[in-house]
Amino acid sequence: MSDSQSTNRQPLKRFPRQMTISFHEGGLKRDLVYELVGWDVGPDERTLRHGDNPGQDAALYRLINGNLTIGEVTSIAPGNYLASLPELLQQGRHPSKGSIVDADAALNILRYLMDEPTCVITKHANPSAVAVADRLPTAYLRAYLADRLAVVGGCVALNRAVDAATAEAILESGAAVVVAPEYENGVTGLLAENKNLIVLRIGNMDKLSLWAGRRVIDFTSLIDGGLVAQWSFVPATLTREACRSATAIAQGKEISSRRQPNGEEWNDMLLAWKIATGVTSNTILFVKAGVTVGIGIGGQDRLSAVETTRDKAYRKLADRLAWERFKTPFHYMVDPGMRESIWLDASELRGGLIGAVMASDGALPHRDAVDEAAKEGVVGIVQPGGDPGDYAVIRAANEHNMAMVFTGQRCFMY
């Protein structure tokens, strides 16, 4: 055995300081060079606390050198750091893989929502609630009330400097991670009251909209050690002008959506679609007046995805009503009469879905999903279109006087 072979077989003691991924084609070679990220926690430098679970070692790397162009697509250049190089402002717990992945999932959505104060709350790499408002404390409160339970252990991402009022509200929520571009004077000291809260500052968030069209190589590891590599997704439909009114032709007959969205419905449709780009497929989600009413994750058919998200909206509204009236989660209410009263009110309000819009990350193949949404008072749908069932789906929307627009592009995420 040669010395080089012997050296190559020696085990590494830990995740190394540097990692290189090489792409070869004929005589061409392109390297992407990565460097280990750590934080000074107490007397030591720490890397990720653990991976998906305690006992799973993990490491975070940032891209420090290299460039890659495949066809006409070029990967993001080194030095454009967001979730791969967050500044840890509190020396309690340091981040785990989940902390970073949840922060990144929030940034993936926030990059399309930088025009207004916005709060994205994520958990297990998916959004649990999103809200926009004219002030940051209002955006946070609306997102929190949309799904109070999922905030516990989750990541709160905000696209403006965190003020004292927002910080105090976050402290009461049970969140595990806070991410923002900046924190106003005294706020980090306030957040330090929770020693286990991970407080991250990402300065580049101020320019997050610049990442809207940037792409990276997305790797998925397979059970046998293989890899699937793909370019990251870029949504093409982010404005009204990029959408089109739903139209289809079947057996020589053309049908179009009879009702166009009004101004508020357009705003909600675009918000819903931007959120859908960051949700595990199949997703159905509902938005009303700039806040999510229900986000469905990982459905395996369209109708059940609608039904599951509808049911979730009912439960979340019941919990909100119980909390606002009695400061008690609906799940913990023991008085049967009080529970029944709360549930009847949530049901009368249709889970908050009356006047909401619905987004589907894939085309609706049958009218059943439209019919179910209409029963709850949903007034508009944004979806890719392009399915053989478009004609029947548009006809159903017209029967219910629902606005429907096509994006012309699906946004699946696995």
N, C-alpha and C positions, 0 to 999 in steps of 0.2 A: 504493500500500500504506500503510495507517495505521501510526502508531507502535506501537500495541498488537500489530498483526499481525507487525510486524518484530521486536518484542521476543519474541513467542511462538516465533518461528522460530530465534532464536539458540541455538546448542547450549550445553548445560551442560558445564562443564569436568570435572565429577566428579559422583558421586552427591550430591544436595543434602543440606543439614542437616535439612530437614523434607520430609515427604511427606504428602499428604492424599488419602484415598479418600472420595469422596462418593457417597451413595445418594439418589436422587431418585424421588419418586412423587407426581405431581400438584404440589401446593404444598408438600409436605413435603420436607425435606432433612436428612440426617444425615451429619455428617462424622466420620471417624476420623483423628486427627492423629498422625503418627509422627515421632520424632526419631532422628537418626543416633547410633549407639553407637560409641565408640572407646575406646582404652586408651592410657595414657602408656607408651610403650616407648622407653627411652632418652630422647633429647632431643625426640622428636616424638610426636604423637598418631597412632595407627594405627587404621584400621578393619579389616575382615576382610582377611586376608592374600591370599586369592583365593577364587574361587567353587569350582565342582566341580573345576576343573583350574587349574594355573598359567596365567596369561594371561587368565583370565576374571575381570574385575573384579566385585566384589560388595560389598554393604553390609548391615549389620545395623541394624534399626530397632526402637525400643520405642514402644509406644502411650502417648502422653502426654495425650491429650484426646479427648473424644467419647464417645458412647454409641449403641448400636444395638439396637433391638428389632424383630424381624420375626415377626409372628404372636404366639405366646406365648413365644418364645425370646429371651432377652436376652444379648448378648455380655458377656464379662468386662470389668470396668471398668479404666480406666487405673491404674497404680501397683502392680498385682499382678505383679511381675516375677519371672521365673525364668530361663529360658535367654536371654531378650532383654536381660538386664542382669547378666551374671556378673561377679564381681570377679576380675580377673587377678592372681594372687599371685606369679607368676614372670615375669621379664622376659627370657625366652629367645625362643622363637617366640611370636607372638601367634596367636589363633585364625583358622582358615579357615572357610568355610561348613560343611565337613564336621565340624569340631570342634563347632560350635554345633548342627547338625542331629543329630549322634550324642548329644550331651548331652540335647537335647530329647526324642529317642526314648527314652532311658533314663528321663527324668522321667515320660514318658507312661505307663510301666509302674509305676515306683516309687510313683506317687501312690496306687495301690491296695494297696501292700505296706508301709505304714509302721508296722505293729504290731510287727514283728520286725526285727532287723538283717538287711539285705538288700543284695546286690550284683547290679547289672545291668551286663553288659558288652555294649556295642553297637559295631557297625561297619557303615558304609554304611546308616545309618538303620534298622537292624534289630538285635534282640538276638541275640547268639551264645551267651550263657549267662546264667542267672539262678539264684541260690541264696539261701535263707533259712537262718538258724541262730540259736543263742542268743547268739553273740558275733560281732562284725564280722570279726575275722581268719579265723574259721572260714567265714563266709559267702563272703568273698573267695576263700579257698583252694578251696572247693567249686566256685565258679563258674569259677575259673581252670582247674582240672583237668577240668572238663566240656568245655572247648574251648580248649586252650592256644594253638593256632595263631592263632585269630582275635583273641586279645588284642593281638597285635603290630599296632601302628598303630591300635588301637581306643580306645574310651572306657570307663573304669571309673567307674561311678557308685555311690556309697555313701550310705545314708540315715542314717548316724550319724557323729559326729566321727571323723576318721581318726586312729588311734593309730600308734605307731612300728612295731609289728610288721606291721601291714597295709601301711604305707608301704614298709617294706623289701621286702616281697614284691612290691609293685607295681613297684618299681624294677627287679627282675629279670625282669619280664614282657615288656618292650618296648612297653607301652601308650603312646599318644600324648597322652591327655587323662585327667585325674582330676577328678571333680566330687563335691563333698560340701558339707554344710551348715556344717562347721567342721573345723579341723585342730588337734589337741592341740599343746601347747607343744613346740617343737623339730621338729615334723614337716615344716613347710614348708622348713626348712633342710636336712632330710634329703632331701626330694624334689628340692631344687635341685642335687643331685649329677648329675642328668640335665638338662642345660641346655636340651634341646629338649622336655622334658615340659611340657605346658600344664596348669597347676594352677589350677582355678577354684573359687571359693567362692560358693555361692548361699544366702544366709541364710534365704530364704523356704522352703527345703527342709524346715525344721523343721515347717512348717505345710502340707506338700505334700498331705496328705489332704484339705484344704479345696478343692483343685482337682479332686477326683474328679468332680464334677457340673457344673463350669463349662465354658462353651462359647465357641468363637471362630468367626469366619468363616474357612473354609479355602479358599484360592484355588489353582487349578491353571491355569498358563498354557498356551495352545495355540500351535501352530506359526505360526498366522496373526495372533498378537497378541491373540486372544480369551481369555476367562477362563471357567472354571467355578467357581462359588462354591457352597459347601455349609456347613451347620453341622457342626462337629466332632462325632465320634461319642461317645456316652455309653452305656456298657454298663449294662443294667438288671439283670443277673444277677451279683451279686457275693457272694451268701451261699447257704447250703444251702436256706434257706426260699424263695428266689427261683427255685431250680431245681425241676424236677419229674421224677419217675420216667418213663422212656421208655414211652409208650403210643401205640398206633395201632389203627385199625379198617380192615379191608379185607374187602369182600364180606360185610359184616354181622358179621364176627368181630373180636373185640377181643383184642389181645395187649399184655402189659406186661412190663417187665424183671423177671425173677424174683428177681434178687439185688440188694440194696441195697448201696451202698458202705459199707465200714467206716470208722472214724474217720480213719485215715491216708489211705485212698483219697479220702475227701472233701476233706481238706486239699490233696492233690495235684491233684485235679480243679479245685478253685477256683483254685489257683495257676496251673495250666496255662491255664485260661480267661482269667484276668487278663493273662497274658503274651500269649496269642493276639490280644488286642485291639490289640497294638502291633506286629504282624508283617505284612509284605506278603503279600497273598493270592495263591494259595491257601496256607494254612499247615496243616501237621500237626505237632504237637509232642508229645514224650513227657516226662513228669516222674516222678521216683521219689524219695521221701523228701525232698522239699523242694528238689530241684535238677533242672534240665533235663538230660535224657539226649540229646536231639537236637531241633533246631529246623529245620523245613523251611520254606523261603521261596520264594514265587513259583511254586508248582506250578500246572500247568494242567489237571490232572484229579486226582480224589481218590486213585485207586489208585496212580498214579505218585508222588503226593505222599507217600503212606505208604511206598512202596518207597524213595524217595530219602532220606527222613528216617531210615528204618531203616538204610540203607547208611551214612549219615553217622554214626549212633550207633556202628556197628561200627568205623568208622575212628577216631572220637574215642576210643573205649575202647582200641583198639590203641595209639594214640599215648600215652595215659595210662600204660598198662602198660609201654611201652618207656621212657618217661621215668622212671617210678618205679623200674624195675629197673636201667636202664643210663644214665640221664641223657642219652638220645639220642632225638630225635624218630623215630617209626616210619618216616617217609618217608626218613630219611637212613641207616637201618640197611642195611649192605651184606652182612652175613653171611646167606646164605640160610637156614641152620638157625635162627638167632636170629629172623629175620623169621617163619618158619613157626611157630615155637613161640609167639611173641606172638600171631599171627593165630589159631592154634588155640585159645588161651586166651580171646581176645576172642569167638570164635565160640561156644565152649562156654558163655560167659556171656551169649550172645545180645545182645552189644553193650550189656549193662547194662539190657536191656529187661524182663527177668523181674521181674514185680511192679510194673511201671510202669503209668501211666495215659496215655491218649491224648486230645488235644484237637483238634477240627477246627473251623475258623472258619466253615465252611458245612455244611449238612446232608449226610449221607452218602447218596447216591442208590442205592447197591447194597451188597450184603453182602460184596463182594470185599475192601473195605478192612478190614472187621471180621475176615474170615478171615486176612488177611495179618498183622494185629496179633496175633491169637490165636496164630499160629505162633511168635511171638517171646516169648510169655509175658506179654503185656499183659493186665491184669486189669480194666480199666475204661475207659469212653469217655465224654467229655462233648462234646456237639455240639448245634447248634440244634434239630434235628428239623424236622418240618413238610414233609418231602419225600414224594411219592407212594410212594417205596420204603421208608418207615419200617417197615412190617410185616415185610418180609423182613430188614431190618437188625436189628430187635429180635430176631427169631427166631434169627438167626445169633449174636447176643450171648448169648442163652439157651443155645444149643447148646454154647457155649464157656464157660458159667458166668461170663460177664463182666458186671459192673455197667454200666448205661448210664443216663445222665441227660440230659434236654433242658434247654437254656437258654431256648428259645423266641425267640431273637434271634440272628441271624448277626452277625459282626463283621468283615466284609470291609474291607480297607484297600488302596487303590491308590496 
